[in-house]
């Protein structure tokens, strides 16, 4: 299968970009073509076949658990009992990392321990690497475990200033591997995605770099905030103080940002402050992990997360709303529920901007692949339709996550918990999407 590659060539260039094909279970072939490195266009004169290393394996022996909790087959798969240490990502474990056929549970270390039986002594969730004791295993029994895991990796196909092609191997990780860093005189034309359970490369693993970065919109005249966020816009223009309230779920609460300063709302306020330095911009956060917008509306009046207390009574100039946990809604429900929010925000005179959510674990996206360019979630379609109909500002972060395919990045590698909590790169995309309005 041919994968077109137009990476880094000027639009006016007549030189053909190289193409990447599969050449074997662990081989790829790059055709002749031209690549731009800095201001120079470098020619790849001959086809090059490159060998990609299989997924890196981590071998673990005699991992000791002093006692096991009971196995809970009804819980979320990453919470059914104890967790193998090598598959722990953050608050969860990573799926499809464990090589289940290598798993051995023992009553003692080394070869001295008696093997324990899965299904009788041990309950196991093999995809997520969680396990617990069953009735046949007495409480308080120590357990030793041998196993192997396949780690995730991103390799890069690199061209240097002389047209030589090579593979730069990435650093393996169990959740968030990053592409390798290449030299100033080199260009990356494609990335190769090597997940831990990969047995052979397919077209799904080839990530040509079509566009190196998200194409930031270029607008003439006043930005969208002039019409859609009039209170905030007027205060920024006049150099007056502006209050921002970030309202949302665990992501807004900080979900896997490395620090308070790298949360999306903090990055956004920093960017806004640099653009409008005369205005003193203050930030308040109302983030409630594991909840959605309805949770705030239904919270008791004495709760810090009660909608009236956490949002309405603060009367901010600008409400920035992020709820990936509202993703259960269809467009009709978005229209109904968000119309009520619009009414309440107008009553207190607050501007409102809705963030479309980042991508989450592919099963929750309703997809069998992580190569998702167009967001398939009805909720996202509903938010876009609602904002267009009601003239509500939108920060369409989902578009930026879809563009990652064209940047050569498997989006799932930005999820620190392998499910739905973005790293600092993901938080930065929220901030950039918010700044589009300004």
C-alpha positions in Angstrom: 0.0 0.0 0.0 1.4 3.4 -1.0 1.3 6.2 1.6 1.7 9.6 0.0 4.2 11.9 1.6 4.3 15.6 0.9 6.2 16.5 4.0 8.1 19.8 4.1 8.1 20.5 0.4 7.1 24.0 -0.8 3.6 24.2 -2.4 5.2 25.4 -5.7 7.8 22.7 -5.8 7.5 20.3 -8.8 9.7 17.8 -7.1 7.9 14.6 -6.0 7.8 13.7 -2.4 8.9 10.2 -1.4 6.4 7.5 -0.7 6.5 4.8 2.0 5.5 1.2 1.5 5.6 -2.0 3.5 8.4 -4.2 2.4 8.1 -7.1 5.0 6.8 -7.9 8.4 9.4 -5.5 9.9 10.6 -3.6 6.9 9.5 -0.4 5.0 10.7 1.0 1.8 11.1 4.7 1.0 11.0 5.7 -2.7 13.2 8.3 -4.4 11.9 11.8 -4.0 12.7 15.2 -2.6 12.6 16.5 1.0 13.1 20.1 2.2 15.6 20.5 5.0 15.8 24.1 6.1 15.9 26.1 2.9 17.5 23.3 0.8 15.6 20.6 -1.1 17.4 17.3 -0.7 17.1 14.5 -3.3 16.7 10.8 -2.3 18.3 9.2 -5.3 17.5 5.5 -4.8 14.8 3.5 -3.0 15.8 2.6 0.5 14.7 -0.4 2.5 14.7 0.0 6.2 14.4 -2.5 9.1 12.2 -1.6 12.1 12.8 -3.3 15.4 9.9 -5.2 16.9 8.2 -3.9 20.0 10.5 -3.7 23.0 9.8 -6.3 25.7 10.3 -5.9 29.4 10.9 -9.1 31.4 9.8 -9.1 35.0 10.7 -11.9 37.5 9.5 -12.4 41.0 7.4 -9.3 41.4 6.1 -9.7 45.0 2.7 -8.9 46.3 2.4 -9.3 50.1 -1.3 -9.9 49.8 -3.9 -9.7 47.1 -7.3 -8.0 47.2 -10.3 -10.1 46.2 -10.8 -10.2 42.4 -13.8 -8.0 41.4 -14.9 -9.1 38.0 -17.6 -6.4 38.0 -15.3 -3.4 38.3 -13.7 -1.5 35.5 -11.0 -3.7 34.0 -8.1 -1.6 35.3 -9.5 -1.7 38.9 -10.3 -5.3 39.4 -7.6 -6.0 41.9 -3.8 -5.7 42.2 -1.9 -4.2 39.2 1.2 -5.5 37.6 3.7 -2.7 38.1 5.1 -2.6 34.6 1.6 -1.8 33.1 0.7 0.9 35.6 0.4 4.1 33.5 -1.0 6.7 35.9 -4.3 6.1 37.7 -4.9 3.2 35.4 -3.0 0.4 33.6 -2.2 0.3 29.9 -4.3 -2.1 27.7 -2.7 -4.8 25.5 0.8 -4.5 27.1 0.8 -7.7 29.0 2.0 -10.9 27.2 -0.5 -13.1 28.9 1.2 -16.3 27.8 4.3 -15.4 29.9 2.3 -14.8 33.1 3.2 -17.1 36.0 1.7 -16.7 39.5 3.7 -18.5 42.3 3.6 -19.1 46.0 7.3 -18.3 46.3 10.2 -16.7 44.5 12.2 -18.4 41.7 11.5 -22.0 40.9 10.8 -23.0 44.5 7.3 -21.6 44.5 4.3 -23.6 43.6 2.3 -22.4 40.6 -1.0 -20.8 41.4 -4.0 -21.5 39.1 -5.7 -18.7 37.1 -9.5 -19.2 37.5 -9.1 -21.1 40.8 -6.6 -19.3 42.9 -6.3 -16.1 40.9 -8.8 -14.0 39.0 -7.2 -12.3 36.0 -8.0 -9.4 33.6 -5.3 -10.1 31.0 -5.8 -7.1 28.7 -5.3 -4.6 31.5 -2.9 -6.6 33.8 -5.1 -6.6 36.9 -5.7 -9.6 39.1 -6.9 -10.7 42.6 -7.3 -13.7 44.8 -10.2 -16.0 44.5 -11.8 -18.2 47.2 -9.2 -21.0 46.9 -6.4 -18.6 47.9 -6.5 -17.7 51.6 -6.4 -14.0 52.5 -3.0 -12.6 53.3 -1.2 -15.1 51.0 1.9 -13.5 49.4 2.2 -14.0 45.7 5.2 -13.7 43.3 4.7 -13.0 39.6 6.8 -13.5 36.4 5.6 -11.9 33.2 6.6 -9.9 30.1 5.1 -6.7 28.7 5.4 -5.2 25.2 6.2 -1.4 25.4 5.0 1.3 23.0 7.5 3.1 20.7 7.6 5.7 18.0 10.5 5.4 15.5 11.3 8.1 12.8 12.4 7.8 9.2 15.1 10.5 8.9 16.7 12.1 5.9 20.0 14.0 6.3 21.4 16.9 4.2 23.1 14.4 1.8 19.9 12.5 1.1 20.9 9.5 3.3 17.9 7.8 4.9 18.0 6.1 8.3 15.8 5.0 11.2 15.9 6.8 14.5 14.6 4.6 17.3 12.3 6.1 19.9 12.4 5.5 23.6 10.0 2.8 24.7 7.2 3.7 27.2 4.1 2.0 28.5 1.8 5.0 27.7 3.3 8.1 26.3 6.3 7.4 24.0 7.6 10.4 22.1 9.3 10.5 18.7 13.1 10.7 18.8 14.7 14.1 18.6 16.8 14.5 15.4 19.5 16.9 14.4 19.2 20.4 12.9 20.4 19.2 9.5 17.9 16.3 9.4 14.2 16.0 8.5 11.7 13.4 9.7 9.5 12.3 6.8 7.5 9.7 8.6 7.0 8.0 12.0 6.5 4.3 12.6 4.1 3.4 15.4 5.1 0.2 17.2 2.5 -0.7 19.9 3.4 -3.3 22.5 1.2 -6.0 20.9 2.4 -5.5 17.4 3.4 -8.8 15.7 4.1 -7.3 12.3 3.8 -3.9 10.6 0.7 -3.0 8.6 -0.4 0.2 6.9 -1.9 1.2 10.3 1.7 1.6 11.7 2.9 4.0 9.0 2.5 7.7 9.9 3.8 9.9 7.1 4.2 13.5 8.1 1.9 15.4 5.8 1.9 18.7 7.8 4.4 19.3 10.5 2.0 21.4 12.6 -1.6 22.4 12.9 -2.4 25.1 10.4 -3.4 28.0 12.6 -6.2 30.0 11.1 -5.3 33.4 9.6 -8.1 36.0 10.0 -8.4 39.6 8.8 -10.2 42.1 10.9 -11.5 41.6 14.4 -11.3 38.1 15.9 -14.4 36.1 16.8 -14.3 37.4 20.4 -15.3 40.8 19.2 -18.8 39.5 18.5 -19.1 36.3 20.5 -17.3 37.4 23.7 -18.2 41.1 23.8 -17.7 41.6 27.6 -14.3 40.0 27.7 -13.2 41.6 24.4 -14.2 45.1 25.5 -12.3 44.8 28.9 -9.2 43.4 27.2 -9.2 46.2 24.7 -9.6 48.8 27.4 -6.9 47.2 29.6 -9.4 46.5 32.4 -9.3 43.5 34.7 -10.8 40.3 33.3 -11.9 37.3 35.4 -11.9 33.8 33.8 -13.6 30.7 35.2 -12.5 27.3 33.9 -15.4 24.9 34.5 -15.1 21.2 33.8 -14.3 17.7 34.8 -11.0 15.9 35.7 -9.1 17.5 32.8 -10.0 21.0 34.0 -9.1 19.8 37.5 -5.6 19.2 36.2 -6.0 15.6 34.8 -2.4 14.6 34.1 -0.9 18.0 33.4 2.6 17.9 35.0 2.0 21.0 37.0 -0.7 23.7 37.8 1.1 26.0 35.4 0.7 23.5 32.5 -3.0 23.0 32.9 -4.8 24.2 29.8 -6.6 27.1 31.5 -3.3 28.4 33.1 -1.5 28.2 29.7 -4.5 30.0 28.1 -4.5 32.8 30.7 -0.7 33.2 30.3 -1.1 33.5 26.5 -4.0 35.9 26.8 -2.0 38.0 29.2 0.9 38.2 26.8 -1.4 39.4 24.0 -3.2 41.9 26.3 -0.5 42.9 28.8 -2.5 46.0 30.1 -5.3 43.8 31.4 -4.9 41.9 34.7 -6.4 38.5 34.1 -7.4 36.3 37.0 -8.2 32.6 36.9 -10.5 30.5 39.0 -11.0 26.8 38.4 -14.1 24.6 39.1 -13.0 21.1 38.1 -14.7 18.0 39.3 -13.1 14.7 38.4 -15.3 11.9 37.0 -18.3 14.2 36.7 -20.2 16.0 33.9 -22.1 19.2 33.6 -25.2 17.6 35.0 -23.3 16.6 38.1 -22.8 20.3 39.0 -26.5 21.1 38.4 -27.5 18.2 40.6 -25.0 18.7 43.4 -26.4 19.6 46.9 -26.5 23.3 47.8 -23.8 22.8 50.4 -21.4 21.2 48.0 -18.4 23.2 46.6 -19.4 21.9 43.2 -23.0 23.1 43.3 -23.6 24.9 40.0 -24.9 28.1 41.7 -22.0 28.3 44.1 -19.2 27.1 41.8 -20.2 28.9 38.7 -23.1 31.4 38.8 -22.3 33.2 42.1 -18.8 33.9 40.8 -20.1 36.0 37.9 -16.9 35.8 35.8 -16.4 37.8 32.7 -15.5 34.6 30.8 -16.6 31.0 31.4 -14.4 28.4 29.7 -16.2 25.1 29.7 -14.6 21.7 29.1 -16.5 18.4 29.6 -15.2 15.3 27.9 -17.6 13.6 30.3 -20.5 15.2 28.5 -19.6 12.9 25.6 -22.7 10.7 26.3 -25.0 13.4 24.8 -26.4 13.4 21.3 -27.0 16.7 19.4 -30.6 16.9 20.7 -29.5 16.6 24.3 -26.7 19.2 23.8 -29.3 21.6 22.4 -31.6 21.1 25.3 -29.1 21.1 28.2 -26.8 23.8 26.8 -29.7 26.1 26.0 -30.4 26.2 29.8 -26.7 27.0 30.5 -26.8 29.8 27.9 -29.9 31.3 29.6 -28.2 31.3 33.0 -25.0 32.8 31.7 -26.8 35.5 29.9 -28.6 36.3 33.2 -25.3 37.1 34.9 -23.8 38.7 31.9 -20.9 36.2 31.5 -19.3 35.4 28.1 -19.1 31.6 27.4 -16.8 29.5 25.2 -17.3 25.8 24.8 -14.3 23.5 24.2 -14.8 20.4 22.1 -13.2 17.5 23.9 -9.9 15.9 23.1 -9.7 12.3 21.7 -10.0 9.5 24.2 -9.4 5.7 24.2 -10.5 4.4 20.8 -13.1 2.1 22.2 -14.8 5.1 23.8 -14.5 6.9 20.4 -16.5 4.1 18.8 -13.5 3.3 16.6 -11.4 0.2 15.8 -8.4 2.3 14.9 -6.5 5.2 16.4 -6.1 6.8 13.0 -9.0 9.1 13.5 -9.0 12.3 11.6 -12.8 13.2 11.7 -14.3 13.1 15.2 -17.1 10.4 15.1 -18.7 11.4 18.4 -22.3 12.7 18.2 -21.6 15.0 21.1 -18.9 16.9 19.2 -21.3 17.3 16.2 -23.9 18.6 18.7 -21.6 21.2 20.2 -20.6 22.5 16.8 -24.2 22.7 15.7 -25.2 24.4 19.0 -22.5 27.0 18.8 -23.3 27.8 15.2 -27.0 28.2 15.9 -26.7 30.2 19.1 -23.7 32.2 18.2 -21.7 30.8 21.1 -17.9 30.8 21.0 -16.2 27.5 20.4 -12.7 26.3 20.9 -12.6 23.3 18.6 -9.8 21.3 20.2 -11.1 18.1 18.6 -9.9 19.4 15.2 -6.4 19.6 16.6 -6.4 16.1 17.9 -7.7 14.8 14.5 -4.8 16.6 12.8 -2.2 14.6 14.8 -2.5 11.8 12.1 -1.2 14.3 9.5 1.6 15.3 11.9 2.7 11.7 12.3 1.6 11.3 15.9 -0.7 8.5 17.2 -3.0 10.5 19.4 -3.2 7.8 22.1 0.4 8.5 23.0 -0.7 11.9 24.5 -2.9 10.1 27.0 -0.9 9.7 30.3 -3.4 7.2 31.7 -3.9 5.4 28.4 -7.6 6.5 28.4 -8.6 10.1 28.6 -6.1 12.3 30.5 -3.9 14.3 28.1 -0.3 15.3 28.9 1.1 18.8 28.7 1.0 18.6 24.9 -2.7 17.9 25.0 -3.3 20.7 27.5 -1.4 23.1 25.2 -3.8 22.2 22.3 -6.8 23.3 24.4 -5.0 26.6 25.1 -4.2 27.2 21.5 -7.8 26.4 20.5 -9.1 28.9 23.0 -6.7 31.6 21.7 -8.3 31.3 18.2 -11.1 33.4 19.5 -8.7 36.2 20.4 
